[in-house]
Amino acid sequence: MTVENLAKKVGCRGGLGASLVTEKGPVELYQMACDNGTLFQARCELRQCKQI
């Protein structure tokens, strides 16, 4: 949910939500397809997420 909220703040809207790209762990990478054709990516470390 955190990644989806970050994406919305930068104008990314997507119907499927964010997908985990790496295995679960202390550092995780997520991506989300935006309605406008772009890809939003975020890196989360211990649930603290930032756009990359």
PDBQT receptor file of N, H, CA, C and O in Angstrom, charges set to zero:
ATOM      1  N   MET A   1       0.823  -1.187   0.000  1.00  0.00    +0.000 N 
ATOM      2  CA  MET A   1       0.000   0.000   0.000  1.00  0.00    +0.000 C 
ATOM      3  C   MET A   1       0.871   1.257   0.000  1.00  0.00    +0.000 C 
ATOM      4  O   MET A   1       0.498   2.259  -0.610  1.00  0.00    +0.000 OA
ATOM      5  N   THR A   2       1.991   1.222   0.655  1.00  0.00    +0.000 N 
ATOM      6  H   THR A   2       2.293   0.408   1.151  1.00  0.00    +0.000 HD
ATOM      7  CA  THR A   2       2.884   2.379   0.713  1.00  0.00    +0.000 C 
ATOM      8  C   THR A   2       3.379   2.765  -0.676  1.00  0.00    +0.000 C 
ATOM      9  O   THR A   2       3.424   3.948  -1.013  1.00  0.00    +0.000 OA
ATOM     10  N   VAL A   3       3.748   1.780  -1.477  1.00  0.00    +0.000 N 
ATOM     11  H   VAL A   3       3.711   0.819  -1.203  1.00  0.00    +0.000 HD
ATOM     12  CA  VAL A   3       4.267   2.051  -2.819  1.00  0.00    +0.000 C 
ATOM     13  C   VAL A   3       3.175   2.677  -3.685  1.00  0.00    +0.000 C 
ATOM     14  O   VAL A   3       3.447   3.612  -4.438  1.00  0.00    +0.000 OA
ATOM     15  N   GLU A   4       1.950   2.175  -3.587  1.00  0.00    +0.000 N 
ATOM     16  H   GLU A   4       1.729   1.416  -2.975  1.00  0.00    +0.000 HD
ATOM     17  CA  GLU A   4       0.846   2.742  -4.359  1.00  0.00    +0.000 C 
ATOM     18  C   GLU A   4       0.604   4.193  -3.983  1.00  0.00    +0.000 C 
ATOM     19  O   GLU A   4       0.327   5.018  -4.854  1.00  0.00    +0.000 OA
ATOM     20  N   ASN A   5       0.702   4.518  -2.700  1.00  0.00    +0.000 N 
ATOM     21  H   ASN A   5       0.927   3.847  -1.993  1.00  0.00    +0.000 HD
ATOM     22  CA  ASN A   5       0.519   5.900  -2.251  1.00  0.00    +0.000 C 
ATOM     23  C   ASN A   5       1.625   6.807  -2.770  1.00  0.00    +0.000 C 
ATOM     24  O   ASN A   5       1.358   7.941  -3.167  1.00  0.00    +0.000 OA
ATOM     25  N   LEU A   6       2.872   6.321  -2.773  1.00  0.00    +0.000 N 
ATOM     26  H   LEU A   6       3.090   5.400  -2.450  1.00  0.00    +0.000 HD
ATOM     27  CA  LEU A   6       3.981   7.092  -3.336  1.00  0.00    +0.000 C 
ATOM     28  C   LEU A   6       3.750   7.354  -4.816  1.00  0.00    +0.000 C 
ATOM     29  O   LEU A   6       3.982   8.461  -5.302  1.00  0.00    +0.000 OA
ATOM     30  N   ALA A   7       3.296   6.342  -5.523  1.00  0.00    +0.000 N 
ATOM     31  H   ALA A   7       3.107   5.442  -5.128  1.00  0.00    +0.000 HD
ATOM     32  CA  ALA A   7       3.056   6.460  -6.956  1.00  0.00    +0.000 C 
ATOM     33  C   ALA A   7       1.970   7.500  -7.233  1.00  0.00    +0.000 C 
ATOM     34  O   ALA A   7       2.105   8.305  -8.155  1.00  0.00    +0.000 OA
ATOM     35  N   LYS A   8       0.917   7.490  -6.459  1.00  0.00    +0.000 N 
ATOM     36  H   LYS A   8       0.807   6.836  -5.711  1.00  0.00    +0.000 HD
ATOM     37  CA  LYS A   8      -0.172   8.455  -6.645  1.00  0.00    +0.000 C 
ATOM     38  C   LYS A   8       0.313   9.887  -6.454  1.00  0.00    +0.000 C 
ATOM     39  O   LYS A   8      -0.149  10.801  -7.137  1.00  0.00    +0.000 OA
ATOM     40  N   LYS A   9       1.248  10.079  -5.525  1.00  0.00    +0.000 N 
ATOM     41  H   LYS A   9       1.624   9.337  -4.971  1.00  0.00    +0.000 HD
ATOM     42  CA  LYS A   9       1.780  11.424  -5.264  1.00  0.00    +0.000 C 
ATOM     43  C   LYS A   9       2.509  12.002  -6.468  1.00  0.00    +0.000 C 
ATOM     44  O   LYS A   9       2.574  13.221  -6.628  1.00  0.00    +0.000 OA
ATOM     45  N   VAL A  10       3.058  11.134  -7.319  1.00  0.00    +0.000 N 
ATOM     46  H   VAL A  10       3.004  10.144  -7.189  1.00  0.00    +0.000 HD
ATOM     47  CA  VAL A  10       3.775  11.610  -8.508  1.00  0.00    +0.000 C 
ATOM     48  C   VAL A  10       2.937  11.457  -9.775  1.00  0.00    +0.000 C 
ATOM     49  O   VAL A  10       3.446  11.597 -10.887  1.00  0.00    +0.000 OA
ATOM     50  N   GLY A  11       1.647  11.167  -9.594  1.00  0.00    +0.000 N 
ATOM     51  H   GLY A  11       1.233  11.053  -8.691  1.00  0.00    +0.000 HD
ATOM     52  CA  GLY A  11       0.741  11.121 -10.738  1.00  0.00    +0.000 C 
ATOM     53  C   GLY A  11       0.614   9.782 -11.430  1.00  0.00    +0.000 C 
ATOM     54  O   GLY A  11       0.064   9.706 -12.528  1.00  0.00    +0.000 OA
ATOM     55  N   CYS A  12       1.108   8.731 -10.815  1.00  0.00    +0.000 N 
ATOM     56  H   CYS A  12       1.554   8.793  -9.922  1.00  0.00    +0.000 HD
ATOM     57  CA  CYS A  12       1.009   7.398 -11.401  1.00  0.00    +0.000 C 
ATOM     58  C   CYS A  12      -0.241   6.722 -10.859  1.00  0.00    +0.000 C 
ATOM     59  O   CYS A  12      -0.419   6.574  -9.650  1.00  0.00    +0.000 OA
ATOM     60  N   ARG A  13      -1.089   6.324 -11.773  1.00  0.00    +0.000 N 
ATOM     61  H   ARG A  13      -0.944   6.445 -12.755  1.00  0.00    +0.000 HD
ATOM     62  CA  ARG A  13      -2.290   5.583 -11.396  1.00  0.00    +0.000 C 
ATOM     63  C   ARG A  13      -2.275   4.267 -12.166  1.00  0.00    +0.000 C 
ATOM     64  O   ARG A  13      -2.023   4.253 -13.371  1.00  0.00    +0.000 OA
ATOM     65  N   GLY A  14      -2.538   3.183 -11.486  1.00  0.00    +0.000 N 
ATOM     66  H   GLY A  14      -2.743   3.195 -10.507  1.00  0.00    +0.000 HD
ATOM     67  CA  GLY A  14      -2.538   1.873 -12.129  1.00  0.00    +0.000 C 
ATOM     68  C   GLY A  14      -3.581   0.965 -11.516  1.00  0.00    +0.000 C 
ATOM     69  O   GLY A  14      -3.831   1.035 -10.313  1.00  0.00    +0.000 OA
ATOM     70  N   GLY A  15      -4.181   0.135 -12.301  1.00  0.00    +0.000 N 
ATOM     71  H   GLY A  15      -3.979   0.078 -13.279  1.00  0.00    +0.000 HD
ATOM     72  CA  GLY A  15      -5.240  -0.725 -11.828  1.00  0.00    +0.000 C 
ATOM     73  C   GLY A  15      -4.770  -1.948 -11.071  1.00  0.00    +0.000 C 
ATOM     74  O   GLY A  15      -5.497  -2.455 -10.217  1.00  0.00    +0.000 OA
ATOM     75  N   LEU A  16      -3.573  -2.438 -11.360  1.00  0.00    +0.000 N 
ATOM     76  H   LEU A  16      -2.982  -2.026 -12.053  1.00  0.00    +0.000 HD
ATOM     77  CA  LEU A  16      -3.113  -3.679 -10.751  1.00  0.00    +0.000 C 
ATOM     78  C   LEU A  16      -2.316  -3.485  -9.471  1.00  0.00    +0.000 C 
ATOM     79  O   LEU A  16      -2.085  -4.456  -8.751  1.00  0.00    +0.000 OA
ATOM     80  N   GLY A  17      -1.894  -2.287  -9.169  1.00  0.00    +0.000 N 
ATOM     81  H   GLY A  17      -2.081  -1.499  -9.755  1.00  0.00    +0.000 HD
ATOM     82  CA  GLY A  17      -1.099  -2.044  -7.975  1.00  0.00    +0.000 C 
ATOM     83  C   GLY A  17       0.363  -2.395  -8.183  1.00  0.00    +0.000 C 
ATOM     84  O   GLY A  17       0.788  -2.719  -9.292  1.00  0.00    +0.000 OA
ATOM     85  N   ALA A  18       1.122  -2.326  -7.107  1.00  0.00    +0.000 N 
ATOM     86  H   ALA A  18       0.777  -2.064  -6.206  1.00  0.00    +0.000 HD
ATOM     87  CA  ALA A  18       2.558  -2.558  -7.171  1.00  0.00    +0.000 C 
ATOM     88  C   ALA A  18       2.874  -4.041  -7.042  1.00  0.00    +0.000 C 
ATOM     89  O   ALA A  18       2.191  -4.776  -6.329  1.00  0.00    +0.000 OA
ATOM     90  N   SER A  19       3.917  -4.468  -7.739  1.00  0.00    +0.000 N 
ATOM     91  H   SER A  19       4.472  -3.871  -8.318  1.00  0.00    +0.000 HD
ATOM     92  CA  SER A  19       4.376  -5.856  -7.691  1.00  0.00    +0.000 C 
ATOM     93  C   SER A  19       5.769  -5.912  -7.105  1.00  0.00    +0.000 C 
ATOM     94  O   SER A  19       6.617  -5.075  -7.413  1.00  0.00    +0.000 OA
ATOM     95  N   LEU A  20       6.000  -6.892  -6.266  1.00  0.00    +0.000 N 
ATOM     96  H   LEU A  20       5.311  -7.572  -6.016  1.00  0.00    +0.000 HD
ATOM     97  CA  LEU A  20       7.321  -7.121  -5.695  1.00  0.00    +0.000 C 
ATOM     98  C   LEU A  20       8.212  -7.732  -6.764  1.00  0.00    +0.000 C 
ATOM     99  O   LEU A  20       7.856  -8.743  -7.370  1.00  0.00    +0.000 OA
ATOM    100  N   VAL A  21       9.376  -7.118  -6.998  1.00  0.00    +0.000 N 
ATOM    101  H   VAL A  21       9.664  -6.297  -6.506  1.00  0.00    +0.000 HD
ATOM    102  CA  VAL A  21      10.298  -7.577  -8.036  1.00  0.00    +0.000 C 
ATOM    103  C   VAL A  21      11.354  -8.513  -7.449  1.00  0.00    +0.000 C 
ATOM    104  O   VAL A  21      11.796  -9.445  -8.120  1.00  0.00    +0.000 OA
ATOM    105  N   THR A  22      11.751  -8.277  -6.229  1.00  0.00    +0.000 N 
ATOM    106  H   THR A  22      11.392  -7.519  -5.684  1.00  0.00    +0.000 HD
ATOM    107  CA  THR A  22      12.775  -9.096  -5.571  1.00  0.00    +0.000 C 
ATOM    108  C   THR A  22      12.104 -10.020  -4.556  1.00  0.00    +0.000 C 
ATOM    109  O   THR A  22      10.894  -9.946  -4.344  1.00  0.00    +0.000 OA
ATOM    110  N   GLU A  23      12.886 -10.876  -3.941  1.00  0.00    +0.000 N 
ATOM    111  H   GLU A  23      13.869 -10.936  -4.114  1.00  0.00    +0.000 HD
ATOM    112  CA  GLU A  23      12.356 -11.715  -2.866  1.00  0.00    +0.000 C 
ATOM    113  C   GLU A  23      12.109 -10.855  -1.632  1.00  0.00    +0.000 C 
ATOM    114  O   GLU A  23      12.748  -9.819  -1.450  1.00  0.00    +0.000 OA
ATOM    115  N   LYS A  24      11.176 -11.295  -0.784  1.00  0.00    +0.000 N 
ATOM    116  H   LYS A  24      10.657 -12.137  -0.932  1.00  0.00    +0.000 HD
ATOM    117  CA  LYS A  24      10.905 -10.569   0.459  1.00  0.00    +0.000 C 
ATOM    118  C   LYS A  24      12.139 -10.562   1.331  1.00  0.00    +0.000 C 
ATOM    119  O   LYS A  24      12.865 -11.553   1.408  1.00  0.00    +0.000 OA
ATOM    120  N   GLY A  25      12.372  -9.448   1.981  1.00  0.00    +0.000 N 
ATOM    121  H   GLY A  25      11.783  -8.642   1.918  1.00  0.00    +0.000 HD
ATOM    122  CA  GLY A  25      13.531  -9.317   2.846  1.00  0.00    +0.000 C 
ATOM    123  C   GLY A  25      13.604  -7.907   3.386  1.00  0.00    +0.000 C 
ATOM    124  O   GLY A  25      12.642  -7.149   3.258  1.00  0.00    +0.000 OA
ATOM    125  N   PRO A  26      14.721  -7.535   3.987  1.00  0.00    +0.000 N 
ATOM    126  CA  PRO A  26      14.841  -6.187   4.548  1.00  0.00    +0.000 C 
ATOM    127  C   PRO A  26      14.879  -5.103   3.470  1.00  0.00    +0.000 C 
ATOM    128  O   PRO A  26      14.478  -3.965   3.717  1.00  0.00    +0.000 OA
ATOM    129  N   VAL A  27      15.363  -5.458   2.266  1.00  0.00    +0.000 N 
ATOM    130  H   VAL A  27      15.689  -6.382   2.065  1.00  0.00    +0.000 HD
ATOM    131  CA  VAL A  27      15.392  -4.513   1.140  1.00  0.00    +0.000 C 
ATOM    132  C   VAL A  27      14.598  -5.155   0.000  1.00  0.00    +0.000 C 
ATOM    133  O   VAL A  27      14.891  -6.267  -0.439  1.00  0.00    +0.000 OA
ATOM    134  N   GLU A  28      13.574  -4.412  -0.470  1.00  0.00    +0.000 N 
ATOM    135  H   GLU A  28      13.336  -3.509  -0.113  1.00  0.00    +0.000 HD
ATOM    136  CA  GLU A  28      12.710  -4.936  -1.523  1.00  0.00    +0.000 C 
ATOM    137  C   GLU A  28      12.548  -3.903  -2.624  1.00  0.00    +0.000 C 
ATOM    138  O   GLU A  28      12.561  -2.701  -2.360  1.00  0.00    +0.000 OA
ATOM    139  N   LEU A  29      12.396  -4.367  -3.855  1.00  0.00    +0.000 N 
ATOM    140  H   LEU A  29      12.385  -5.344  -4.070  1.00  0.00    +0.000 HD
ATOM    141  CA  LEU A  29      12.136  -3.496  -4.992  1.00  0.00    +0.000 C 
ATOM    142  C   LEU A  29      10.740  -3.796  -5.523  1.00  0.00    +0.000 C 
ATOM    143  O   LEU A  29      10.356  -4.954  -5.689  1.00  0.00    +0.000 OA
ATOM    144  N   TYR A  30       9.990  -2.728  -5.784  1.00  0.00    +0.000 N 
ATOM    145  H   TYR A  30      10.302  -1.787  -5.648  1.00  0.00    +0.000 HD
ATOM    146  CA  TYR A  30       8.634  -2.852  -6.306  1.00  0.00    +0.000 C 
ATOM    147  C   TYR A  30       8.525  -2.058  -7.594  1.00  0.00    +0.000 C 
ATOM    148  O   TYR A  30       9.267  -1.100  -7.815  1.00  0.00    +0.000 OA
ATOM    149  N   GLN A  31       7.585  -2.469  -8.446  1.00  0.00    +0.000 N 
ATOM    150  H   GLN A  31       6.982  -3.247  -8.267  1.00  0.00    +0.000 HD
ATOM    151  CA  GLN A  31       7.291  -1.686  -9.639  1.00  0.00    +0.000 C 
ATOM    152  C   GLN A  31       5.786  -1.681  -9.860  1.00  0.00    +0.000 C 
ATOM    153  O   GLN A  31       5.070  -2.586  -9.431  1.00  0.00    +0.000 OA
ATOM    154  N   MET A  32       5.325  -0.631 -10.546  1.00  0.00    +0.000 N 
ATOM    155  H   MET A  32       5.907   0.104 -10.894  1.00  0.00    +0.000 HD
ATOM    156  CA  MET A  32       3.905  -0.472 -10.805  1.00  0.00    +0.000 C 
ATOM    157  C   MET A  32       3.735   0.161 -12.166  1.00  0.00    +0.000 C 
ATOM    158  O   MET A  32       4.343   1.190 -12.460  1.00  0.00    +0.000 OA
ATOM    159  N   ALA A  33       2.907  -0.452 -13.000  1.00  0.00    +0.000 N 
ATOM    160  H   ALA A  33       2.413  -1.288 -12.761  1.00  0.00    +0.000 HD
ATOM    161  CA  ALA A  33       2.619   0.102 -14.324  1.00  0.00    +0.000 C 
ATOM    162  C   ALA A  33       1.598   1.226 -14.164  1.00  0.00    +0.000 C 
ATOM    163  O   ALA A  33       0.554   1.041 -13.538  1.00  0.00    +0.000 OA
ATOM    164  N   CYS A  34       1.904   2.379 -14.728  1.00  0.00    +0.000 N 
ATOM    165  H   CYS A  34       2.752   2.529 -15.236  1.00  0.00    +0.000 HD
ATOM    166  CA  CYS A  34       1.016   3.539 -14.648  1.00  0.00    +0.000 C 
ATOM    167  C   CYS A  34       0.096   3.557 -15.868  1.00  0.00    +0.000 C 
ATOM    168  O   CYS A  34       0.433   3.038 -16.932  1.00  0.00    +0.000 OA
ATOM    169  N   ASP A  35      -1.065   4.164 -15.686  1.00  0.00    +0.000 N 
ATOM    170  H   ASP A  35      -1.339   4.586 -14.822  1.00  0.00    +0.000 HD
ATOM    171  CA  ASP A  35      -2.032   4.269 -16.778  1.00  0.00    +0.000 C 
ATOM    172  C   ASP A  35      -1.478   5.005 -17.994  1.00  0.00    +0.000 C 
ATOM    173  O   ASP A  35      -1.914   4.759 -19.118  1.00  0.00    +0.000 OA
ATOM    174  N   ASN A  36      -0.517   5.909 -17.776  1.00  0.00    +0.000 N 
ATOM    175  H   ASN A  36      -0.162   6.108 -16.862  1.00  0.00    +0.000 HD
ATOM    176  CA  ASN A  36       0.032   6.693 -18.885  1.00  0.00    +0.000 C 
ATOM    177  C   ASN A  36       1.165   5.966 -19.620  1.00  0.00    +0.000 C 
ATOM    178  O   ASN A  36       1.816   6.554 -20.484  1.00  0.00    +0.000 OA
ATOM    179  N   GLY A  37       1.403   4.695 -19.285  1.00  0.00    +0.000 N 
ATOM    180  H   GLY A  37       0.875   4.217 -18.583  1.00  0.00    +0.000 HD
ATOM    181  CA  GLY A  37       2.412   3.895 -19.983  1.00  0.00    +0.000 C 
ATOM    182  C   GLY A  37       3.791   3.907 -19.339  1.00  0.00    +0.000 C 
ATOM    183  O   GLY A  37       4.685   3.205 -19.810  1.00  0.00    +0.000 OA
ATOM    184  N   THR A  38       3.990   4.677 -18.283  1.00  0.00    +0.000 N 
ATOM    185  H   THR A  38       3.264   5.247 -17.901  1.00  0.00    +0.000 HD
ATOM    186  CA  THR A  38       5.287   4.703 -17.607  1.00  0.00    +0.000 C 
ATOM    187  C   THR A  38       5.330   3.634 -16.517  1.00  0.00    +0.000 C 
ATOM    188  O   THR A  38       4.320   3.000 -16.210  1.00  0.00    +0.000 OA
ATOM    189  N   LEU A  39       6.501   3.449 -15.947  1.00  0.00    +0.000 N 
ATOM    190  H   LEU A  39       7.322   3.964 -16.196  1.00  0.00    +0.000 HD
ATOM    191  CA  LEU A  39       6.707   2.456 -14.902  1.00  0.00    +0.000 C 
ATOM    192  C   LEU A  39       7.222   3.170 -13.654  1.00  0.00    +0.000 C 
ATOM    193  O   LEU A  39       8.239   3.861 -13.705  1.00  0.00    +0.000 OA
ATOM    194  N   PHE A  40       6.521   3.003 -12.540  1.00  0.00    +0.000 N 
ATOM    195  H   PHE A  40       5.694   2.441 -12.498  1.00  0.00    +0.000 HD
ATOM    196  CA  PHE A  40       6.960   3.566 -11.269  1.00  0.00    +0.000 C 
ATOM    197  C   PHE A  40       7.721   2.486 -10.522  1.00  0.00    +0.000 C 
ATOM    198  O   PHE A  40       7.257   1.349 -10.429  1.00  0.00    +0.000 OA
ATOM    199  N   GLN A  41       8.894   2.833  -9.986  1.00  0.00    +0.000 N 
ATOM    200  H   GLN A  41       9.271   3.756 -10.061  1.00  0.00    +0.000 HD
ATOM    201  CA  GLN A  41       9.700   1.880  -9.228  1.00  0.00    +0.000 C 
ATOM    202  C   GLN A  41      10.044   2.470  -7.873  1.00  0.00    +0.000 C 
ATOM    203  O   GLN A  41      10.279   3.671  -7.740  1.00  0.00    +0.000 OA
ATOM    204  N   ALA A  42      10.069   1.608  -6.875  1.00  0.00    +0.000 N 
ATOM    205  H   ALA A  42       9.878   0.633  -6.983  1.00  0.00    +0.000 HD
ATOM    206  CA  ALA A  42      10.395   2.053  -5.522  1.00  0.00    +0.000 C 
ATOM    207  C   ALA A  42      11.269   1.009  -4.845  1.00  0.00    +0.000 C 
ATOM    208  O   ALA A  42      11.164  -0.190  -5.104  1.00  0.00    +0.000 OA
ATOM    209  N   ARG A  43      12.133   1.508  -3.971  1.00  0.00    +0.000 N 
ATOM    210  H   ARG A  43      12.218   2.482  -3.761  1.00  0.00    +0.000 HD
ATOM    211  CA  ARG A  43      13.002   0.655  -3.161  1.00  0.00    +0.000 C 
ATOM    212  C   ARG A  43      12.575   0.840  -1.713  1.00  0.00    +0.000 C 
ATOM    213  O   ARG A  43      12.492   1.964  -1.217  1.00  0.00    +0.000 OA
ATOM    214  N   CYS A  44      12.305  -0.268  -1.043  1.00  0.00    +0.000 N 
ATOM    215  H   CYS A  44      12.373  -1.181  -1.446  1.00  0.00    +0.000 HD
ATOM    216  CA  CYS A  44      11.866  -0.214   0.346  1.00  0.00    +0.000 C 
ATOM    217  C   CYS A  44      12.882  -0.931   1.224  1.00  0.00    +0.000 C 
ATOM    218  O   CYS A  44      13.286  -2.060   0.943  1.00  0.00    +0.000 OA
ATOM    219  N   GLU A  45      13.281  -0.257   2.280  1.00  0.00    +0.000 N 
ATOM    220  H   GLU A  45      12.952   0.660   2.507  1.00  0.00    +0.000 HD
ATOM    221  CA  GLU A  45      14.178  -0.851   3.252  1.00  0.00    +0.000 C 
ATOM    222  C   GLU A  45      13.502  -0.762   4.605  1.00  0.00    +0.000 C 
ATOM    223  O   GLU A  45      13.268   0.328   5.126  1.00  0.00    +0.000 OA
ATOM    224  N   LEU A  46      13.190  -1.928   5.171  1.00  0.00    +0.000 N 
ATOM    225  H   LEU A  46      13.380  -2.814   4.747  1.00  0.00    +0.000 HD
ATOM    226  CA  LEU A  46      12.468  -2.017   6.440  1.00  0.00    +0.000 C 
ATOM    227  C   LEU A  46      11.195  -1.164   6.418  1.00  0.00    +0.000 C 
ATOM    228  O   LEU A  46      10.901  -0.427   7.359  1.00  0.00    +0.000 OA
ATOM    229  N   ARG A  47      10.450  -1.289   5.312  1.00  0.00    +0.000 N 
ATOM    230  H   ARG A  47      10.689  -1.888   4.548  1.00  0.00    +0.000 HD
ATOM    231  CA  ARG A  47       9.159  -0.631   5.080  1.00  0.00    +0.000 C 
ATOM    232  C   ARG A  47       9.236   0.880   4.877  1.00  0.00    +0.000 C 
ATOM    233  O   ARG A  47       8.207   1.556   4.865  1.00  0.00    +0.000 OA
ATOM    234  N   GLN A  48      10.430   1.406   4.721  1.00  0.00    +0.000 N 
ATOM    235  H   GLN A  48      11.266   0.857   4.731  1.00  0.00    +0.000 HD
ATOM    236  CA  GLN A  48      10.621   2.809   4.380  1.00  0.00    +0.000 C 
ATOM    237  C   GLN A  48      10.895   2.862   2.877  1.00  0.00    +0.000 C 
ATOM    238  O   GLN A  48      11.955   2.425   2.429  1.00  0.00    +0.000 OA
ATOM    239  N   CYS A  49       9.947   3.395   2.089  1.00  0.00    +0.000 N 
ATOM    240  H   CYS A  49       9.085   3.750   2.452  1.00  0.00    +0.000 HD
ATOM    241  CA  CYS A  49      10.033   3.322   0.639  1.00  0.00    +0.000 C 
ATOM    242  C   CYS A  49      10.361   4.677   0.015  1.00  0.00    +0.000 C 
ATOM    243  O   CYS A  49       9.921   5.725   0.487  1.00  0.00    +0.000 OA
ATOM    244  N   LYS A  50      11.150   4.621  -1.065  1.00  0.00    +0.000 N 
ATOM    245  H   LYS A  50      11.508   3.770  -1.448  1.00  0.00    +0.000 HD
ATOM    246  CA  LYS A  50      11.513   5.814  -1.828  1.00  0.00    +0.000 C 
ATOM    247  C   LYS A  50      11.471   5.476  -3.312  1.00  0.00    +0.000 C 
ATOM    248  O   LYS A  50      11.799   4.361  -3.716  1.00  0.00    +0.000 OA
ATOM    249  N   GLN A  51      11.063   6.452  -4.117  1.00  0.00    +0.000 N 
ATOM    250  H   GLN A  51      10.797   7.358  -3.788  1.00  0.00    +0.000 HD
ATOM    251  CA  GLN A  51      11.033   6.271  -5.560  1.00  0.00    +0.000 C 
ATOM    252  C   GLN A  51      12.463   6.178  -6.086  1.00  0.00    +0.000 C 
ATOM    253  O   GLN A  51      13.357   6.880  -5.613  1.00  0.00    +0.000 OA
ATOM    254  N   ILE A  52      12.668   5.295  -7.077  1.00  0.00    +0.000 N 
ATOM    255  H   ILE A  52      11.941   4.725  -7.461  1.00  0.00    +0.000 HD
ATOM    256  CA  ILE A  52      13.987   5.212  -7.723  1.00  0.00    +0.000 C 
ATOM    257  C   ILE A  52      13.838   5.483  -9.197  1.00  0.00    +0.000 C 
ATOM    258  O   ILE A  52      14.826   5.463  -9.932  1.00  0.00    +0.000 OA
TER     259      ILE A  52
